[in-house]
């Protein structure tokens, strides 16, 4: 028996995909706003599977109970995908990154990139560097540093010599680029079969805060995680090289805005486009198994 421990589960995508996979799950009449009980009007798909998923999705007593029920709903969902051969599994001998199957399931050590945390680190990098340099000098003298007064300029020099200082303009430029392209994105990625699989995550569907996840598992996990979702972008795809229209030649404000959007996409692709061996995944679930 497989026991899944979920790091991430997008309940909205799970509901949507399940309703289509099981031909509507079931139709219900809502009797109460706080606690929903269902009255199945019709049953479609495999016997009992739709009704069971409907029972799970219709019962909402509390957020914690709902999570447990959704875990079970996901198990049924992935099981059905396997029965229908809709999953391209990286652990399979015939795995192919060129597969056109509806879902990809990638398993390996997980990498977590929190852009918000990275931007905060850049903002305070020099301050943190000075603090590390100062405390390293005090380590042999106790918290007071043996009563010594350490000059701030000297601390900056020591921090710089240890690679704990960055040029202020460089930091500002990096933060501007990150904020423009990635904002507060939280990204999970796995590397397997010489390809990088990346997935942007919605923080509201994390089972714990990003900070707690990083504290528990680190930014590169020792445990292997599985990520299931659909492919949205593939690197190395040749795109049209048609010359972009000039904004000044646009007919009206609306067309000018559309033209600006095309130019923005060009800039974004330079900095943020998928690598030649990268596949971007729209994730439904990330979990480890025991």
C-alpha positions in Angstrom: 0.0 0.0 0.0 1.3 3.4 -1.0 1.1 6.2 1.7 1.6 9.6 0.2 2.8 12.6 2.2 1.7 15.7 0.3 3.9 18.8 0.0 1.5 20.4 -2.4 -2.0 19.6 -3.7 -4.0 21.9 -6.0 -7.6 21.0 -4.9 -9.1 23.1 -7.7 -7.3 21.3 -10.5 -8.0 18.0 -8.7 -11.7 18.7 -8.7 -11.7 19.9 -12.3 -9.7 17.0 -13.7 -11.6 14.4 -11.6 -15.0 15.8 -12.8 -13.9 15.2 -16.4 -12.2 11.9 -15.8 -15.2 10.4 -14.0 -17.7 12.1 -16.3 -19.0 14.6 -13.9 -18.4 12.7 -10.6 -22.0 13.2 -9.6 -24.6 15.9 -9.3 -25.5 17.2 -5.9 -28.0 19.4 -4.0 -26.5 21.6 -1.3 -28.5 21.4 1.9 -26.3 23.6 4.1 -23.6 26.2 3.8 -21.6 24.9 6.6 -21.9 21.2 6.1 -22.8 19.8 2.7 -24.5 16.5 2.2 -25.1 15.1 -1.2 -28.0 13.6 -3.1 -26.7 11.8 -6.2 -29.0 12.4 -9.1 -27.1 10.3 -11.5 -24.0 8.1 -11.6 -21.6 7.9 -14.5 -18.2 6.4 -15.2 -16.8 3.3 -13.4 -19.2 1.9 -10.8 -18.8 3.6 -7.4 -15.8 5.6 -8.3 -17.7 8.7 -9.2 -20.0 8.5 -6.2 -17.0 8.1 -3.9 -15.2 11.1 -5.3 -18.5 13.0 -5.1 -18.9 12.1 -1.4 -15.4 13.4 -0.8 -15.7 16.7 -2.6 -19.2 17.4 -1.2 -18.3 17.0 2.5 -16.7 20.1 3.9 -16.8 20.1 7.7 -13.4 21.7 8.3 -10.3 22.5 6.4 -8.2 19.8 8.1 -10.8 17.1 7.4 -11.1 18.4 3.8 -7.4 17.9 3.4 -7.6 14.2 4.5 -10.5 13.6 2.1 -8.7 15.3 -0.8 -5.6 13.0 -0.2 -7.9 10.0 -0.7 -9.5 11.7 -3.7 -6.1 12.2 -5.3 -5.2 8.5 -4.8 -8.4 7.5 -6.7 -7.6 10.1 -9.3 -4.0 9.0 -10.0 -5.0 5.4 -9.9 -7.6 6.0 -12.6 -5.0 7.9 -14.7 -2.8 4.9 -14.5 -5.6 2.5 -15.6 -6.2 4.7 -18.6 -2.5 5.0 -19.4 -2.6 8.8 -19.3 0.7 9.3 -17.3 4.2 9.5 -18.7 6.2 8.2 -15.7 9.9 9.1 -15.4 10.5 5.8 -13.5 9.2 3.8 -16.5 11.8 2.2 -18.7 10.3 3.7 -21.9 9.9 7.2 -20.5 10.2 9.9 -23.1 10.3 13.7 -22.7 8.6 14.0 -26.1 5.6 12.1 -25.0 2.2 13.7 -25.7 0.4 11.9 -22.9 -2.0 14.1 -20.9 0.0 14.0 -17.6 3.7 13.7 -16.6 4.8 12.2 -13.3 8.4 13.1 -12.5 10.2 11.5 -9.5 13.6 12.6 -8.0 15.1 14.9 -5.4 13.2 18.1 -5.3 14.7 21.6 -5.6 12.8 24.5 -4.1 13.3 28.1 -5.3 11.5 30.8 -3.4 12.0 34.0 -5.4 10.5 36.1 -2.6 13.1 34.8 -0.2 15.9 35.3 -2.8 14.9 38.9 -3.3 14.8 39.5 0.4 18.3 38.0 0.7 19.6 40.2 -2.0 18.2 43.3 -0.4 19.9 42.5 2.9 22.9 40.6 1.6 25.5 43.3 2.6 23.9 43.8 6.0 24.0 40.1 6.7 27.5 39.8 5.4 28.7 42.5 7.8 26.8 40.8 10.7 28.6 37.5 9.9 32.0 39.2 9.7 31.4 40.9 13.0 30.2 37.8 14.9 33.0 35.7 13.5 35.5 38.1 15.1 33.6 37.9 18.4 33.4 34.1 18.5 36.6 33.8 20.5 35.9 36.7 22.7 32.3 36.1 23.7 29.3 38.3 22.7 31.1 41.5 23.8 34.2 40.9 21.7 36.4 41.2 24.7 35.5 44.9 25.1 37.0 45.8 21.7 35.4 48.5 19.6 35.4 47.3 16.0 35.3 50.0 13.3 32.4 49.7 10.8 34.7 50.4 7.9 37.0 47.6 9.0 34.1 45.2 9.2 33.1 46.1 5.7 36.6 45.4 4.5 36.7 42.0 6.3 33.2 41.1 4.9 34.4 42.1 1.4 37.5 39.9 1.7 35.3 36.9 2.5 33.0 37.5 -0.4 30.2 38.7 1.8 29.6 42.0 0.1 28.1 42.8 -3.3 28.2 46.0 -5.3 25.1 48.1 -4.4 24.2 48.9 -8.1 24.6 45.2 -9.0 22.2 44.2 -6.2 19.7 46.8 -7.3 19.8 45.7 -10.9 19.4 42.0 -10.0 16.4 42.8 -7.8 14.8 44.8 -10.6 15.2 41.9 -13.0 13.9 39.4 -10.6 10.9 41.5 -9.6 10.1 42.2 -13.2 10.2 38.6 -14.4 9.4 36.4 -11.4 7.8 38.6 -8.8 7.0 36.3 -5.8 7.1 33.0 -7.6 7.7 29.8 -5.7 9.2 27.2 -7.9 9.7 23.5 -7.6 12.0 21.6 -9.9 13.4 18.1 -10.6 16.2 16.9 -12.8 16.0 13.5 -14.5 16.7 12.0 -17.9 19.0 15.0 -18.6 16.0 17.3 -18.5 14.9 20.0 -16.0 11.2 19.9 -15.0 10.0 23.1 -13.3 6.7 23.9 -11.7 5.4 27.3 -10.4 3.5 26.7 -7.1 0.5 28.5 -5.7 1.3 29.2 -2.0 -2.3 28.6 -0.9 -2.0 24.9 -1.9 1.1 24.2 0.0 0.5 21.9 3.0 2.8 24.0 5.1 4.5 27.4 4.7 7.4 27.7 2.3 9.6 28.6 5.3 8.6 25.4 7.2 9.1 23.2 4.1 12.6 24.6 3.5 13.4 24.1 7.2 12.3 20.5 7.1 13.5 19.4 3.7 16.2 22.0 2.6 16.3 23.7 -0.8 17.5 20.4 -2.3 15.7 17.5 -0.6 17.4 14.3 0.4 14.1 12.5 -0.1 12.7 11.8 -3.5 9.4 13.5 -4.4 6.9 12.8 -7.2 5.4 15.7 -9.1 2.3 15.1 -11.3 0.9 17.7 -13.8 0.6 18.7 -17.4 3.3 20.1 -19.7 2.7 23.8 -20.6 6.0 24.7 -22.2 8.9 22.9 -23.8 12.4 24.3 -24.3 14.0 24.2 -27.7 10.8 24.8 -29.6 11.4 27.0 -32.7 9.2 30.0 -32.7 8.3 32.4 -35.5 10.9 35.0 -36.2 8.5 37.5 -37.7 9.7 41.0 -37.2 7.7 42.7 -34.3 5.6 45.7 -35.4 6.6 49.1 -34.2 4.4 50.7 -31.5 4.4 54.0 -33.3 2.8 52.4 -36.3 0.0 50.8 -34.2 -3.6 51.7 -35.2 -5.1 53.1 -32.0 -4.4 52.7 -28.3 -5.7 49.1 -28.1 -3.4 47.9 -30.9 -0.5 49.8 -29.3 -1.0 48.0 -26.0 -1.1 44.6 -27.9 2.1 45.5 -29.7 3.8 46.5 -26.3 2.7 43.1 -25.0 4.5 41.4 -27.9 7.7 43.3 -27.1 7.4 42.5 -23.4 7.2 38.8 -24.3 10.4 39.1 -26.3 12.1 40.6 -23.2 10.7 37.9 -21.0 11.8 35.1 -23.2 15.4 36.4 -23.1 15.5 36.2 -19.3 12.8 33.7 -18.4 12.2 31.4 -21.4 12.6 27.7 -20.8 16.0 26.2 -21.3 16.6 23.9 -24.3 16.3 20.9 -22.0 13.5 22.3 -19.8 9.8 21.3 -19.5 7.5 23.6 -17.6 4.8 21.7 -15.6 1.4 22.9 -14.4 1.4 20.9 -11.2 -1.5 19.2 -9.5 0.4 17.4 -6.7 3.8 17.0 -5.2 4.3 14.2 -2.7 6.7 11.7 -1.2 5.8 8.1 -0.5 6.4 5.6 2.2 
